[in-house]
Amino acid sequence: MASSWFPRWQKKSAMNDDGLIAPDETLPAGQTLILGLQHAVAMFGATVLMPLLMGLDPNLAILVSGIGTLLFFIITGGRVPSYLGSSAAFVGVVIAVTGFSGQGLNPHMALALGGVIACGALYTLIGLIVIKIGTGWIERLMPPVVTGAVVMAIGLNLAPIAVHSVSSSMFDSWMAVVTVLCIGLVAVFTHGLLQRLLILVGLLMAWAIYALLTNVMGFGKPVDFSGVAGAAWFGLPHTTAPVFDVQAMVMIAPVAIILVAENLGHIKAVAGMTGRNLDPWMGRAFVGDGLATMLSGTLGGSGVTTYAENIGVMAVTKVYSTLAFVAAAIIALVLGFSPKFGALIHAIPGPVIGGASIVVFGLIAVAGARIWLQNQVDLSQNSNLIMVATTLVLGAGDFALKIGSFTLGGIGTATFGAIFLNALLQKRRAAPEKQAARQHP
């Protein structure tokens, strides 16, 4: 562990090289702010979508994501580059607890909030145990072959969401293709700052093309800014006080296991991409995420988790500076108090967001493959091959299992399936190896 709580960030000024900006390095303030904006944009889609599915105020979700990210930054000592946003793992259980119909604000959200807080408390406890005894037991449960499979499964699990969001019409599908092309062109044919901001720049380019085709030329649904014009600049988001119902708490608290696996996979992916050992900060990361979830539930928001979308941004920009996430959190805080910004979010065309999601979710899946390559995982071994194959199908197919009143979604079944199969098959394989060693000393 480092002697000081926060690192001494080294400033780098060059933006046109192929070098990596490490977590304890930073760019000039202006560039850091712009990169923070890109991270804020990357989390917008899921952080806004998940609350809408659960009947929460999107502005509140953005606000608590900013607060939670700052809390995570402080607790991890600025060592782990991550953004905390609304977790998809809570959607199913929250809807089950509240019976939400899917329209407007959830009138029974208070029942679920007590469960969200209980989940955060359990998550925090797991983090404290990791701080006390280390991550060795997690390492044994989730070696690189498992974490790579889980990260790839997360990306593949998110893929249908992006594809379905742009499949309502042929125009929407083609606009998603245009968005992907815009991002790709920026990624390949630009340099320096523009290339590092490829997702943000590509999204703005695609939005401009969409407005030209719809508002000017009459194709598809035009961009509607009437809601933006009528919204106030500043205002408080809608908050809800939690109610602590035992049954709801029992249903929602186990989501902490999924969050641990998800966070572990994300941190392992970042460690693999940066070449830094982030294991000493794993326990703090769990505690930070757990406390942020408790805080979010107290204010009326959903549970939060580290965001794979932002890992995709880091993978393509090669900027892992934790100060970029401070900038993103501050931007989220400011925007969370602006109803006008909430209206602007709704004005971004769905096909454009969907196209950007296709790229980002794909980058998440590729990050899993990178873990395998960097750790020289041998997929010719049947034990690894069977585990990976099963995990990817469970995740991509969103295979769900119902355990009593608790539903384990695709990411959960993929994660626990990977852990179980790896432990079972590796153990079976180890037996003949030990027997061979005894016969040939």
MOQUI-V227728 format. One line per field, one symbol per residue. burial: # if it has 16 or more other ideal C-beta (glycine too) atoms within 10 Angstrom, else .. A space follows every 50 residues. Layout:
# MOQUI-V227728
burial = ???
This chain:
# MOQUI-V227728
burial = ......#.#..#..#.....#######...#################### #.#####################.########################.# .....#..################.##..##...#..##.########## #########.##..##....######.###.##..##......####### ###.###.###.##.....#.......#..#.....#..#.#..#..##. ########################.#.##.#################### #################################.#########.#..### ###############.##.###....#.....##..##.###.###.##. .....##############.##..##...............
